[in-house]
Amino acid sequence: MLKKNVGKQEGRMRMMLGVILLALPRMFLFPVWATAVTYVFGLVALITGVLGYCPAWQLFGIDTCHQETSKGGANQIVIPAAVSGHPELKGTINLR
């Protein structure tokens, strides 16, 4: 089973974005390639939101699922040193 790395709030946002992206080509006239791209991004956002798992987040070492219960709450993003490539850039971004 996949370890969840997408928090509840982010999962809800991904699901809403996925539904919007899936509805856009039906509401507006898009070229075939744009419709396909929009459907792919919409499905990826919807599936990752429902499952609570994002392979890209795992690749970069980001885990928003466990940050919601941490001291800072859901208003922080922790940037691991592996993402930035420089240990001095490791830190936390406050979203307030």
Sine and cosine of phi, psi and omega as CSV:
sin_phi,cos_phi,sin_psi,cos_psi,sin_omega,cos_omega
0.00,0.00,0.54,-0.84,-0.04,-1.00
-0.98,0.18,0.67,-0.74,0.05,-1.00
-0.98,0.19,0.80,-0.61,-0.02,-1.00
-0.92,0.40,0.71,-0.70,0.05,-1.00
-0.70,-0.71,0.20,0.98,0.05,-1.00
-0.89,-0.47,0.85,-0.52,-0.01,-1.00
-0.94,0.33,0.19,-0.98,-0.04,-1.00
-0.88,0.48,-0.72,0.69,-0.02,-1.00
-0.90,0.43,-0.70,0.71,0.03,-1.00
-0.91,0.41,-0.61,0.79,0.03,-1.00
-0.88,0.47,-0.67,0.74,0.04,-1.00
-0.90,0.44,-0.67,0.75,0.02,-1.00
-0.90,0.43,-0.64,0.77,0.04,-1.00
-0.90,0.44,-0.66,0.75,0.01,-1.00
-0.90,0.43,-0.67,0.74,0.03,-1.00
-0.90,0.44,-0.70,0.72,0.03,-1.00
-0.88,0.48,-0.66,0.75,0.02,-1.00
-0.88,0.48,-0.70,0.71,0.01,-1.00
-0.90,0.44,-0.68,0.74,0.01,-1.00
-0.89,0.46,-0.72,0.69,-0.01,-1.00
-0.91,0.42,-0.56,0.83,0.04,-1.00
-0.95,0.30,-0.45,0.89,-0.02,-1.00
-1.00,0.08,-0.45,0.89,-0.07,-1.00
-0.81,0.59,-0.75,0.66,-0.03,-1.00
-0.90,0.43,-0.38,0.93,0.04,-1.00
-0.99,0.16,-0.39,0.92,-0.03,-1.00
-1.00,-0.02,-0.47,0.88,-0.05,-1.00
-0.78,-0.62,0.38,-0.93,0.02,-1.00
-1.00,0.06,0.95,-0.32,0.01,-1.00
-0.95,-0.32,0.46,-0.89,0.19,-0.98
-0.89,0.45,0.34,-0.94,-0.06,-1.00
-0.85,0.52,-0.68,0.73,-0.03,-1.00
-0.91,0.42,-0.62,0.79,-0.01,-1.00
-0.94,0.35,-0.58,0.81,0.06,-1.00
-0.89,0.45,-0.71,0.71,0.00,-1.00
-0.89,0.46,-0.71,0.71,0.01,-1.00
-0.89,0.45,-0.68,0.73,0.00,-1.00
-0.89,0.45,-0.66,0.75,0.04,-1.00
-0.90,0.44,-0.66,0.75,-0.01,-1.00
-0.90,0.44,-0.76,0.65,0.01,-1.00
-0.90,0.44,-0.61,0.79,0.04,-1.00
-0.90,0.44,-0.70,0.72,0.02,-1.00
-0.91,0.41,-0.67,0.74,0.02,-1.00
-0.88,0.47,-0.72,0.70,0.00,-1.00
-0.89,0.45,-0.69,0.72,-0.02,-1.00
-0.91,0.41,-0.72,0.69,-0.03,-1.00
-0.92,0.40,-0.70,0.71,0.00,-1.00
-0.92,0.40,-0.53,0.85,0.05,-1.00
-0.93,0.36,-0.66,0.75,0.00,-1.00
-0.94,0.34,-0.71,0.70,-0.03,-1.00
-0.96,0.27,-0.45,0.89,-0.05,-1.00
0.97,0.25,0.36,0.93,-0.02,-1.00
-0.71,-0.70,0.73,-0.68,0.03,-1.00
-0.77,-0.63,0.89,-0.45,0.01,-1.00
-0.87,0.49,-0.56,0.83,0.02,-1.00
-0.91,0.42,-0.65,0.76,0.03,-1.00
-0.89,0.45,-0.63,0.78,0.03,-1.00
-0.91,0.41,-0.65,0.76,0.01,-1.00
-0.87,0.50,-0.65,0.76,-0.02,-1.00
-1.00,-0.02,-0.03,1.00,0.03,-1.00
0.97,0.24,0.41,0.91,-0.01,-1.00
-1.00,-0.09,0.70,-0.71,0.01,-1.00
-0.66,-0.75,0.99,-0.15,0.01,-1.00
-1.00,0.06,-0.18,0.98,0.01,-1.00
-0.93,0.36,-0.71,0.70,-0.06,-1.00
-1.00,0.06,-0.19,0.98,0.04,-1.00
-0.96,0.27,-0.45,0.89,-0.03,-1.00
-0.91,0.42,-0.48,0.88,-0.01,-1.00
-0.99,-0.11,0.00,1.00,-0.01,-1.00
-0.98,0.19,0.01,-1.00,-0.07,-1.00
-0.85,0.53,-0.67,0.74,-0.06,-1.00
-0.99,0.17,-0.31,0.95,-0.01,-1.00
0.99,0.15,-0.30,-0.96,-0.07,-1.00
-0.98,0.17,0.02,1.00,-0.03,-1.00
-1.00,-0.07,0.32,0.95,0.00,-1.00
-0.73,-0.68,0.53,-0.85,0.15,-0.99
-0.85,-0.53,0.81,-0.58,0.02,-1.00
-1.00,-0.09,0.80,-0.60,-0.01,-1.00
-0.97,-0.25,0.93,-0.36,0.04,-1.00
-0.94,0.35,0.41,-0.91,0.00,-1.00
-0.90,0.44,-0.47,0.88,-0.01,-1.00
-0.90,0.44,-0.51,0.86,-0.01,-1.00
-0.95,0.30,-0.74,0.67,-0.05,-1.00
-0.98,0.22,-0.43,0.90,-0.04,-1.00
0.99,0.13,-0.10,0.99,-0.01,-1.00
-0.77,-0.63,0.87,-0.50,-0.01,-1.00
-0.84,0.55,-0.50,0.87,-0.03,-1.00
-0.95,0.30,-0.26,0.97,0.02,-1.00
-1.00,-0.06,0.01,1.00,0.05,-1.00
-0.92,0.39,0.69,-0.72,0.01,-1.00
0.08,-1.00,-0.28,-0.96,-0.04,-1.00
-0.81,-0.58,0.66,-0.75,0.07,-1.00
-0.95,-0.30,0.86,-0.52,0.07,-1.00
-1.00,0.06,0.74,-0.67,-0.06,-1.00
-0.98,-0.17,0.25,0.97,-0.04,-1.00
-1.00,0.08,0.00,0.00,0.00,0.00
